Amino acid sequence: MAVLWSILLIWLKRANVRPVDVVNIFSKARTLTYITTYSCGARCAHCLMDCSPEHSEMLSFDQMSTVLHRLIKMDLPIQTVVFTGGECTRLGDDLLDMISYANSRGLTTRIVTNAEWATGKDKTFCYLQALREAGLDEINISFDDYHADWVPISNIKRVWTQAAELSFATIAIATCEHGSATVTPDYLRYELGEVIPTYYEPNGDINSDLQDSIEKGKQCRFISNNNLYRLGRARNLRKDEFRQHRCGMVYEGCRDCCRDIVITPEFRVALCCGMRPGAGSIIDIGSAEFESEMSDSEEIFCRYLSELGPYSLLSLLGRVFPHETGKLESINSPCEACESASRLIEKLDCAVEICQAMQEQLDAEHCLDSILGGVKTDARGE
């Protein structure tokens, strides 16, 4: 078997592989996400983007509209535009103008906010009305024990109740479950005085009735009850705060990679928003100018994460650098695996070496798939 493997690799290295451009990489992307800024009035202990009031990086309307215009010209299947951060409402009129711009092109729009701006009844209603008139469809409010240290529940109540009066298509409160959580779905139901469904059932399955309503475009209000992940600042939290990920460790392609085009405050492109992107990160693939093809290494990382996934990358790192394997903490989600792999690659300065190993594994997988496919075809006599 080892001899066959070596022969396969030698043959594949001689083959000409045509480079894949950004358009092909994102051919299945349905969402365009702007990480509008890292500026935020909160400094949450679990923030995966490491946001704080001290940050000043911010996307402009010109940058965001230019990206969307180019992606539309590329005929990519974008359906939804998401504005997140940091606190996206800190963009002021640029946010409203961009929502209107996206809406005018028939796209669904969503903001992710901590409601820091909802400090009074009239002020909250006026801003929500401005968002709705701009064409905003969905509001996702971030609130949990960590946000509660910075934003009072009264802000959440104002947005929740007043947004319902303005007929937004979706209003959700995104919270996170962890060992000592007090901001739970039951707590939110009590504070808001409503029976509110959760996106996930107690057994971890998606609420099928809610999902059906979302897919049919019905007005939905729910609690998005997510897990707490060891990402960003959350790496500094106690280990007993984290629960086992619902799906466990799965060695398969990342379902989010390349399905979401992410634009960062530095005006760069990332493969997803499950961890903070940045130059040197394995999910950072270059400038948002979209004027050149991806580099070979960027393409390899993209293909590997999309086809084989972050758990496979961690396993590969363990084989190439066995002395580092024991230093990786317990992994409970694909995003944690991806961030851990990125940090390890940066620490060891081994991008070139690991890229070669990734390419060899990808080539071997494709070749084996081709052989097995041929065997199956011969067996059917076709």
N, C-alpha and C positions, 0 to 999 in steps of 0.2 A: 504493500500500500504506500509506503514511504517513497519507493522508487517511482510509482505512478504519479504521486503528488509532485515530485521533483521534475518529472518529464512535462507534466502539465504546466508548471510555472515557467520552465525554459521556453516552451512553445508559445505561451501567452505573452511573455516579455518581448518576443520578436514580432508580435502582431501589431498592426497600426490601429490605435484607438483614437477615434475622432473626438475632439474636445466638445463638451456640452456647454451651451451658453446659458445665461440667466433665464431667458425666456423658456427654455426647455426644463430647466431646474424647477421653475415655479409654474409649470404648465397645469398643475392641479390646484393651485392656490385659490382659495375662495375668500380669504380675508386679508385685508391690508390693515396693519396695526401701526399706529404712530405712538411710540413712546415719546410723548410731546416734550417732556422735561423731567429732570430728576429733582426739581424743586418741589417742596411739599412742606406744609405747615406742621406735619407730624414727623417724628423720627422713630417709627415703630421698631420694636425689638426683633420683629420677624421679617422686615422688609427685604425682599429678594433683590430689589433694585438699589438698595442702600441710599434711599432718598432722604433729604433733609432740607431745612430752610436755607442752608448755606449755598446750595447748588444754584447756578445761574444759567446753565445750558438750556436752550429752548428752541424748538422748531418754529419757523415763521410760516405765515400763510403762503408766501411765494415758494418756499421749499416743499411744503406739503402738496400744494396744488400742482407743482411741476412734476412731482413723483406720480401722482394720480393720473395726470394727463399722459405721461409717458407709458404707464402701465395699460391704460385704455387703448392707446395706439398700438401696443404690443398684442392686443386682443387676448389678454389674460382673463380668466373667468372670475374676476373679483365680484363678489356680491355684497360684502359687508365691510364698512370702514369703522375701525375702532380707535378711539382716542383715550390713551391711558397715560400713566406717568410713574412716579410723581403725581402731582395734582394738575390734571389737564386744564381745569378752569382758570388756572393762572395765566393762560395764554390770552385771556381777554377777548377782544373782538376777533382776533385771528382764529380762535376756536369757532366762534359763531359763523364767521365767513367761510371756514373750511367745511363745516357741517352743511351749510347751504350749497356750497360748490359740489360736494359729494351727492347730496340729495337731488340736485338738478340733473345729475347723470344717472338717476334711477337706482342709487345704491342705498342700502340700509345703513344707518349710522348708530353708533353706540358710544357713550362715554362711561369711563370708570372713574368714580369720584369718591372722596372720603367725606363729602358734604361739609367741609370746613367753612364754606361760604354761606351756609344756611343758618345764619345767626339771628334772624327775625322773621316773623310770619310774612310781612309785606315784601321784604327783601328776597326771601326764598321764592315766593310766588312770581315776582317780577322776573327773576332770573330763569326760573323754569319756563315761564311763558316765552322768554326770549329764545331759549333752547328749542322749544316746540315750534315757534314760528320760523326758526332757521331750518327746521325739518328733522330734528332729532327724533329717532324712533325708540331707542332703548337707553335706560339708565341702570347702571350697575353700581350699587353703593357698597363700598368696602367698610365693614364694621365687625370688630371682634374685640377680644380682651386687650389686644395691643393697640388698636386704634382708639379704644375707649380711654386710654391714658391721655389722648390729645384732643379728641373730638367728643363732645357730650352726646348722649342718646337723644336729647331734645332736637339736635340738628337732623338726626336720622328720621325722627318722627315727622318733622316738617316736610322733608323731601318726600317721604313715603306717602303721606296723606294728600299733599297738594299735587304731586305728580299724577295721582290717580284721577284728579279732577280735569287734567289736561289731556287725557286719553293717549298717553304714551303706550306703544305696543307692548313693551316689556319693562317691568320694574323689578329689579332683583336686589337682594341684600346678600353680599358675599361674605361669609364668615368662615372661620376655620376651627376644626375640632382638635383638641389636644388634651393632655392629661389633667390640667387644672382649669379648664375653660369654665367661665361663668356666663359669657355671652353665648348662649346656646339657642337653638331654634325655639325651645320652650320659653326662654327668657324674652326673646324677641316677640313671640306671640303675646306674651303677657303685657309687655310694654306698649305694643302697638294695638292691643285689644282686638286682635283678629286671629282666626284660624288660618294659618298660612302654610301652604304645602312646601315641602323641601324637594330639592332637585334629586337628591339621593335618598333611597329608602334605607331603613336601618341595616339591611343586609348588604348594602353597598350597590344594589342595582339602581339604575336610573328610573325615576318615577315615570312610568309609561304613559299615564294619563296626561301628565304635564308635558312630556316630550311630544305627544300627539297634538296637544293644543299649540305648542310652539311651532311645530311643522306646518300646521294649518293656518298659521298667522293670526290666531286668536289673541286677544289681550291677556297677558299673563303677569301675575305678581307672585313671586316665590322667594324662598331662601335658598341660596346656593351654598350648601353645607359641605365645604371642602376640608381636606386634611391639612394639617400643618406639615410643611416640608423643611428639611434641613438645607436651606438655600440662603445665600446672602447673609444678612445679620443673624438669621435663625440658627446658623452654625454655632453661635455662642450660647444658645439656650440649653437648658438641662436635657439630658437624654430621655428622661422619663416624660417629657412633654410630647414626645412623638409617638404616634401610633403606626402600626404596620400598614403599609399601603394596601388598598383594597385588592389590587390586581396582582400583587406579589411581583417577583422578579421574572420578567419575560424576555427571552432572547429573540427579539424580532424587531423589525424596522419601527422607528419612531413614527407614530401616527400623526404627530403635529409638525414634524420637520418638512419644510417646503410647502405645507398647506397654508401657511400664514407668512406673508411678506411683512417683515418688521423693519420700520425705519426708526433709528435711534436719534436722540437729541444732537449727537455729533454728525448727523446726516450720513449715517452708514446703514448698510443692510444686514439684517440678521435672519437666521433660518427659523427662529421662533422667539417667543417672549417668556419662556419658562425659566430663564435665568438672565442675569444682567449681561448683555452683550458688551463687547469692547474690543479694541484692536488687540489681536493676539488670542482672543477667544475662539474656540473651535466653531462657534455658531456665527461668527462675524465673517462676512464674505466680501467686504469692501465698500467703496463709496456708493452713495445712492444716486450718483449721476447716471448709472446704467449705460455708460458709453463704451465699455469694454467687456470682453469675456472674462469669466472667472479664471483665476490662476489654477494651475494643475492641483496644487495642494488644497485650495478651497473647494474645488470640484470633488476631490477624493473624500474629504471630510463630509461634504454634503451627501454624496452618494452612499457613503458608509452608514451614516446616521439614519438615512431614509430607508435603506435596504436591510441593514443588519442591526441597527439600534445602539443606544448608549451602553447597555449591559454587555453587549459583545465587545464594544470598544474597551471597557474596563477589563474584560477577560483577556483581550489581546495585550493590553498594557501589562497585565500580570505575567503573561508569558514572555514578553520582551524584556521586562524589568522586574523579575521575580523578587528582588530585594526590596521593592517598594510596595508589593502587594499587601503586606501586613499593616501598612500605614493608612490604608483607606478605611474610613469609618463605615459603620453599618449603612447600607443603602436601602431606602424604602420606596423610591420612585424613579422613573426614567430621568426626570429632571435632575435629581440628586446625582445619579450616575453620570450624567452629562457634565454637570458642573465639577464633580470630582475629577473626571477625566481631563477636563480643560485645565484645572488647576495643576494637576500632576504633569501634564505635557508642558505647561509654562514653566513649572518649577525645574523640570529636568532639561528644558530647552531641547526637546527631542522631536519637534514637529516633523523634520525631514525624515528621521529614522522611522517614526511611527507611521508616516504617510506611505512609505515604501511597504511596510508590513500590511497596512490597510489595503493598498492596491493589490498586493499579492493575494490576500484573502478574498477580496471582491472578485478578482479574475478567476480564482479557483472555484468559488461558489458558482459563478456564471457558467464556467466550463462544465462543472458537474451537473448543473441544472440542464444544460444542453444535452449532455450524454444521457441522463436519465429520461429526458424528454424523447430522445431518439429511441431509447429502449422501449418506452411505452408505445411509441408510434409503430415500431416493428412488431410488438406484441399484438397490436390491433390489426396488423396486416394492412395498414393504410400508407 
